Amino acid sequence: MIRKIHIYLFAVIVILSTYGCVDETKVKSVSLNPEEMTLSIGETRQIELTINPISSAIYNSKIWSSSNQNVAVVDNKGNVTAVYAGTCVITATVDGHRARCKVTVETPSYELEMSEGAVYTTGVDDETGAMTQIVRLFDDGLTMNEDGEVTGNGMMINVSLCSPVGTDTLSEGKYIVEESHREMTVKPGEMKEEDGRNYVTGSFLGQYTDDGLVVLLLTAGNVNISKDEEGRFTIDCQMEGAQQEIVNVRWQGKPTTYKSETEEPERIYYKDMVISDTVMESETNTRHTLVTLTDGKSKIRINFRLPLSTEEQLLAGRYSLSDQEVSYTISPEGSFIEKDGKTIDLQSANINVTQKGKEYLVEGSIKGEDEKDYVVKSGKE
């Protein structure tokens, strides 16, 4: 009888000891709900964190983190706020256990009808000789002075056009966003730093607030410009940002026009053109053709380099001044301007040759060693 009682008491002790070893502070697992979410820019949504066992939640700190705070941020309660387009991962960590939620922030799109328009002609592009014109379209919440300074609150699109040389107003046609800076293109947006300050150039969508300017760089798309019989322009911008943001802006009206303080290029409208003196350069596989343009007062001589294989005196294409002996360039040797009894060698040249029937048109921009810019154009002024 005594022996049976001892065995019973031992069993009770074992059972009590087993239950007494359970650690209610130790986390076994964590989970998040939802595990994926899609937000719009600026939207906030809370993620539900479940800790197993529930009793362990009070004994352990919760650490929230975002893999990319430029996309979304999270606070210590699991509230996620979308910052900008993209994807990131929100992670909750409790006692070494982790759970994750994938967050996608939707790409924004803008459909804007602007009420004001202005055009700034800033001069000849150093790279290609195209005329640079800044088109600014903005809503009635903004005002702009002659220096281009903007005040107020509202939206504005800044479009940097490379227009045909000699342009005094907007040229009709389709402009394509690309890096070439050639005629009928749009310069893409770019952020630069100078003297410790950041600034934006090229094309961008901007929002002015009391806190300053927020910009979206425009890196693809096109701009269509047309004009009616009354001289009213229609400008349609169908652009994209670096993260595929859609930006469609439309404006109609007669723009306010400004010109920069830089010296305007002198225009030479030639009436006569003579093509002569074709010279073969077998060592470099090029041939040289001299073209002389005159307007009755001045003369321009351009030494074109052509492919050796051609039998034509001149070929359509774009030519620039170069020291390298290659086709479709202009040789500095033999190229000059004669003006006011002086001969001026060329410092740079960007010339476009087109052919209409049996005639060639030679147009573009040149710079003499006198540091003056010249626009060369056929026909009458």
SEKOLLO-806695 format. One record per residue (C-alpha): x, y, z; residue number from 1; residue in one letter. Coordinates in steps of 0.2 Angstrom, whole numbers, padded with zeros to 4 digits. Example, Ala and Ser with C-alpha at 12.3 -4.5 7.8 and 13.67 -1.06 7.14 Angstrom:
BEGIN
      u      v      w  num  residu
   0062  -0022   0039    1       a
   0068  -0005   0036    2       s
This chain:
BEGIN
      u      v      w  num  residu
   0000   0000   0000    1       m
   0014   0012   0004    2       i
   0023   0008  -0012    3       r
   0008   0013  -0023    4       k
   0006   0030  -0014    5       i
   0024   0034  -0018    6       h
   0022   0030  -0036    7       i
   0007   0041  -0038    8       y
   0016   0056  -0030    9       l
   0030   0054  -0042   10       f
   0019   0055  -0057   11       a
   0011   0071  -0050   12       v
   0028   0079  -0048   13       i
   0033   0074  -0066   14       v
   0017   0082  -0073   15       i
   0019   0098  -0063   16       l
   0037   0100  -0068   17       s
   0033   0098  -0087   18       t
   0020   0112  -0087   19       y
   0031   0123  -0077   20       g
   0044   0123  -0091   21       c
   0033   0132  -0104   22       v
   0041   0149  -0109   23       d
   0026   0161  -0113   24       e
   0038   0175  -0118   25       t
   0046   0165  -0132   26       k
   0040   0169  -0150   27       v
   0036   0154  -0161   28       k
   0031   0162  -0177   29       s
   0025   0179  -0185   30       v
   0014   0183  -0200   31       s
   0007   0198  -0209   32       l
  -0009   0202  -0217   33       n
  -0010   0206  -0231   34       p
   0006   0199  -0238   35       e
   0005   0210  -0254   36       e
  -0003   0227  -0257   37       m
  -0005   0240  -0270   38       t
  -0005   0259  -0265   39       l
  -0007   0275  -0274   40       s
   0006   0289  -0271   41       i
   0002   0297  -0254   42       g
  -0010   0283  -0248   43       e
  -0008   0275  -0231   44       t
  -0013   0257  -0226   45       r
  -0010   0247  -0210   46       q
  -0003   0229  -0210   47       i
  -0009   0217  -0197   48       e
   0005   0208  -0187   49       l
   0000   0192  -0179   50       t
   0013   0184  -0166   51       i
   0011   0166  -0160   52       n
   0009   0163  -0146   53       p
  -0001   0179  -0142   54       i
   0005   0180  -0125   55       s
   0023   0182  -0131   56       s
   0018   0199  -0139   57       a
   0019   0209  -0123   58       i
   0037   0203  -0120   59       y
   0045   0207  -0137   60       n
   0048   0223  -0147   61       s
   0042   0224  -0165   62       k
   0054   0231  -0178   63       i
   0047   0237  -0194   64       w
   0057   0242  -0209   65       s
   0056   0246  -0228   66       s
   0068   0240  -0241   67       s
   0066   0256  -0251   68       n
   0060   0271  -0242   69       q
   0059   0281  -0259   70       n
   0044   0269  -0263   71       v
   0036   0267  -0246   72       a
   0039   0270  -0228   73       v
   0032   0262  -0212   74       v
   0030   0267  -0194   75       d
   0031   0257  -0178   76       n
   0013   0252  -0179   77       k
   0014   0245  -0196   78       g
   0006   0260  -0205   79       n
   0013   0260  -0223   80       v
   0013   0276  -0233   81       t
   0017   0276  -0252   82       a
   0030   0288  -0257   83       v
   0033   0285  -0276   84       y
   0031   0273  -0290   85       a
   0040   0256  -0288   86       g
   0040   0241  -0277   87       t
   0048   0237  -0260   88       c
   0046   0225  -0246   89       v
   0040   0229  -0228   90       i
   0047   0218  -0215   91       t
   0041   0215  -0197   92       a
   0054   0207  -0185   93       t
   0050   0200  -0168   94       v
   0063   0190  -0158   95       d
   0072   0185  -0173   96       g
   0057   0180  -0183   97       h
   0052   0189  -0199   98       r
   0037   0191  -0210   99       a
   0036   0201  -0226  100       r
   0024   0211  -0236  101       c
   0027   0216  -0254  102       k
   0021   0234  -0258  103       v
   0018   0241  -0275  104       t
   0015   0259  -0278  105       v
   0006   0263  -0294  106       e
   0014   0273  -0308  107       t
   0005   0290  -0308  108       p
  -0002   0298  -0324  109       s
  -0006   0316  -0327  110       y
  -0019   0323  -0340  111       e
  -0017   0342  -0339  112       l
  -0025   0357  -0349  113       e
  -0014   0372  -0347  114       m
  -0020   0390  -0348  115       s
  -0004   0400  -0351  116       e
   0010   0398  -0363  117       g
   0027   0406  -0366  118       a
   0042   0403  -0378  119       v
   0060   0408  -0374  120       y
   0072   0408  -0388  121       t
   0090   0405  -0380  122       t
   0101   0404  -0396  123       g
   0110   0391  -0406  124       v
   0114   0374  -0398  125       d
   0133   0372  -0398  126       d
   0132   0353  -0402  127       e
   0121   0353  -0417  128       t
   0118   0371  -0422  129       g
   0099   0369  -0419  130       a
   0089   0383  -0412  131       m
   0085   0380  -0393  132       t
   0068   0386  -0388  133       q
   0060   0383  -0371  134       i
   0042   0381  -0371  135       v
   0033   0383  -0354  136       r
   0015   0379  -0352  137       l
   0007   0382  -0335  138       f
  -0010   0384  -0326  139       d
  -0017   0400  -0319  140       d
  -0011   0397  -0302  141       g
   0007   0403  -0308  142       l
   0014   0419  -0314  143       t
   0030   0421  -0324  144       m
   0041   0436  -0327  145       n
   0052   0441  -0342  146       e
   0067   0432  -0333  147       d
   0057   0416  -0332  148       g
   0055   0417  -0313  149       e
   0040   0408  -0308  150       v
   0029   0412  -0292  151       t
   0013   0405  -0285  152       g
   0006   0387  -0283  153       n
   0002   0376  -0298  154       g
   0008   0365  -0312  155       m
   0020   0368  -0326  156       m
   0028   0359  -0340  157       i
   0045   0364  -0346  158       n
   0049   0358  -0364  159       v
   0066   0361  -0372  160       s
   0065   0361  -0391  161       l
   0078   0360  -0404  162       c
   0070   0369  -0418  163       s
   0076   0373  -0436  164       p
   0089   0386  -0437  165       v
   0084   0404  -0440  166       g
   0067   0401  -0431  167       t
   0059   0417  -0424  168       d
   0044   0408  -0418  169       t
   0038   0390  -0415  170       l
   0040   0378  -0430  171       s
   0025   0367  -0434  172       e
   0029   0348  -0433  173       g
   0032   0333  -0422  174       k
   0047   0334  -0410  175       y
   0054   0318  -0403  176       i
   0063   0316  -0386  177       v
   0081   0311  -0389  178       e
   0098   0315  -0384  179       e
   0105   0320  -0401  180       s
   0100   0339  -0399  181       h
   0097   0339  -0418  182       r
   0083   0349  -0426  183       e
   0065   0344  -0422  184       m
   0069   0335  -0406  185       t
   0066   0338  -0387  186       v
   0080   0338  -0374  187       k
   0076   0325  -0360  188       p
   0076   0331  -0342  189       g
   0092   0330  -0332  190       e
   0097   0334  -0314  191       m
   0113   0342  -0312  192       k
   0124   0349  -0298  193       e
   0134   0365  -0299  194       e
   0143   0374  -0284  195       d
   0134   0362  -0272  196       g
   0117   0366  -0279  197       r
   0105   0354  -0288  198       n
   0096   0361  -0303  199       y
   0086   0353  -0318  200       v
   0088   0356  -0336  201       t
   0079   0350  -0352  202       g
   0061   0344  -0351  203       s
   0051   0341  -0335  204       f
   0034   0343  -0326  205       l
   0035   0354  -0311  206       g
   0023   0357  -0296  207       q
   0026   0373  -0287  208       y
   0020   0374  -0269  209       t
   0024   0385  -0253  210       d
   0038   0372  -0249  211       d
   0046   0374  -0266  212       g
   0047   0365  -0283  213       l
   0045   0346  -0286  214       v
   0050   0340  -0303  215       v
   0047   0324  -0313  216       l
   0060   0322  -0327  217       l
   0053   0318  -0344  218       l
   0064   0306  -0354  219       t
   0053   0300  -0368  220       a
   0038   0304  -0379  221       g
   0035   0318  -0392  222       n
   0028   0336  -0394  223       v
   0016   0340  -0408  224       n
   0014   0359  -0413  225       i
   0002   0366  -0425  226       s
  -0005   0383  -0430  227       k
  -0022   0389  -0437  228       d
  -0025   0403  -0449  229       e
  -0027   0415  -0435  230       e
  -0010   0412  -0428  231       g
  -0016   0401  -0413  232       r
  -0005   0387  -0408  233       f
  -0010   0370  -0402  234       t
   0004   0361  -0392  235       i
   0001   0343  -0387  236       d
   0014   0335  -0376  237       c
   0013   0316  -0374  238       q
   0028   0312  -0363  239       m
   0034   0299  -0351  240       e
   0045   0300  -0335  241       g
   0060   0289  -0331  242       a
   0048   0276  -0322  243       q
   0035   0276  -0336  244       q
   0025   0290  -0328  245       e
   0012   0296  -0341  246       i
   0011   0315  -0344  247       v
  -0001   0322  -0357  248       n
  -0002   0341  -0358  249       v
  -0012   0352  -0370  250       r
  -0012   0370  -0373  251       w
  -0020   0382  -0386  252       q
  -0017   0400  -0389  253       g
  -0004   0413  -0394  254       k
   0012   0412  -0383  255       p
   0021   0426  -0375  256       t
   0038   0426  -0383  257       t
   0055   0431  -0375  258       y
   0073   0431  -0381  259       k
   0088   0428  -0370  260       s
   0101   0442  -0369  261       e
   0113   0432  -0378  262       t
   0118   0439  -0395  263       e
   0107   0434  -0409  264       e
   0116   0425  -0424  265       p
   0119   0434  -0440  266       e
   0108   0427  -0454  267       r
   0115   0425  -0471  268       i
   0102   0421  -0484  269       y
   0112   0416  -0499  270       y
   0105   0418  -0517  271       k
   0119   0409  -0526  272       d
   0128   0392  -0524  273       m
   0143   0385  -0534  274       v
   0149   0367  -0532  275       i
   0167   0365  -0538  276       s
   0184   0357  -0536  277       d
   0181   0339  -0532  278       t
   0197   0332  -0525  279       v
   0200   0313  -0522  280       m
   0208   0308  -0505  281       e
   0212   0289  -0508  282       s
   0222   0287  -0492  283       e
   0207   0292  -0481  284       t
   0194   0285  -0493  285       n
   0186   0302  -0494  286       t
   0183   0315  -0508  287       r
   0182   0334  -0505  288       h
   0169   0346  -0513  289       t
   0170   0364  -0511  290       l
   0154   0374  -0510  291       v
   0153   0393  -0511  292       t
   0138   0402  -0505  293       l
   0135   0421  -0508  294       t
   0122   0434  -0504  295       d
   0130   0448  -0513  296       g
   0139   0455  -0498  297       k
   0148   0441  -0490  298       s
   0154   0424  -0496  299       k
   0155   0407  -0487  300       i
   0166   0393  -0493  301       r
   0163   0375  -0486  302       i
   0174   0361  -0489  303       n
   0163   0345  -0488  304       f
   0170   0328  -0486  305       r
   0161   0314  -0495  306       l
   0163   0295  -0496  307       p
   0176   0290  -0510  308       l
   0164   0278  -0518  309       s
   0151   0292  -0523  310       t
   0150   0299  -0540  311       e
   0139   0313  -0535  312       e
   0146   0331  -0532  313       q
   0137   0333  -0516  314       l
   0126   0321  -0505  315       l
   0112   0324  -0494  316       a
   0115   0323  -0475  317       g
   0121   0332  -0459  318       r
   0139   0338  -0459  319       y
   0149   0345  -0444  320       s
   0166   0353  -0443  321       l
   0180   0340  -0439  322       s
   0199   0338  -0439  323       d
   0196   0320  -0443  324       q
   0197   0315  -0461  325       e
   0180   0305  -0462  326       v
   0165   0306  -0473  327       s
   0150   0317  -0469  328       y
   0161   0330  -0460  329       t
   0168   0348  -0465  330       i
   0186   0351  -0466  331       s
   0193   0366  -0457  332       p
   0205   0368  -0471  333       e
   0197   0378  -0485  334       g
   0182   0383  -0475  335       s
   0180   0401  -0471  336       f
   0169   0417  -0471  337       i
   0173   0432  -0482  338       e
   0165   0447  -0474  339       k
   0169   0466  -0474  340       d
   0185   0462  -0483  341       g
   0191   0450  -0470  342       k
   0193   0431  -0471  343       t
   0187   0422  -0455  344       i
   0191   0404  -0453  345       d
   0177   0392  -0445  346       l
   0177   0387  -0427  347       q
   0162   0376  -0429  348       s
   0149   0371  -0441  349       a
   0133   0361  -0442  350       n
   0126   0360  -0459  351       i
   0111   0350  -0466  352       n
   0111   0346  -0485  353       v
   0095   0342  -0494  354       t
   0091   0338  -0512  355       q
   0076   0344  -0521  356       k
   0076   0337  -0539  357       g
   0092   0342  -0546  358       k
   0096   0356  -0534  359       e
   0104   0356  -0517  360       y
   0100   0366  -0502  361       l
   0113   0370  -0489  362       v
   0107   0376  -0472  363       e
   0113   0377  -0454  364       g
   0124   0386  -0442  365       s
   0142   0391  -0442  366       i
   0153   0400  -0430  367       k
   0169   0410  -0435  368       g
   0185   0412  -0426  369       e
   0178   0429  -0422  370       d
   0167   0421  -0410  371       e
   0151   0426  -0419  372       k
   0137   0414  -0424  373       d
   0130   0414  -0441  374       y
   0114   0406  -0448  375       v
   0115   0400  -0466  376       v
   0099   0399  -0475  377       k
   0093   0398  -0493  378       s
   0081   0410  -0501  379       g
   0076   0427  -0497  380       k
   0075   0435  -0480  381       e
